[in-house]
Amino acid sequence: MENAPEGQGVDLRAVWGMASRGATLGEIARALGVGEKALRSRARGDAALGEALRQNRRTAEGRLFQAAMEQATGRWVEEERPVTLKEVEYEGGKKVFERERVELVRQRRYLPPSEKMTTFLLGALLPDLFGGGGRPGGVEVVHQVPRPKEGKCS
């Protein structure tokens, strides 16, 4: 991220930071304490502010494309799941103590590729080859890529 100087009463560092997280124009305006229309008006007269707001859209589009590609190609995700642990003590074959507790356990799980997203992306990115936007008559997925072994995918 480049150094964002102060521009016409607006903290451009804050705008760049919010934009890089994909904040909407309304969210940025609220955080700066101005209205959305006022922020748009200022952006027309301030090139640095206008560029910071345009960065918002590019960042959001990049994240959306990255998420779509991950969905189309499959990915490993790390999740926290509650697990119930039971502790039981016996004496002479009789239960004398029992206790349950819930702990959060981190697990890695593979999410396989989505055929629908693969079809959509191929159609959208290569419409001449794949019929455009996943319309009927475009792409047909004939087999799915085998699941990679844990630790072997990027």
Summary of the structure (lengths in Angstrom):
residues: 154
radius of gyration: 25.3
end to end distance: 25.1
largest distance: 84.6
contacts: 364
relative contact order: 0.11
helix: 45%
strand: 24%
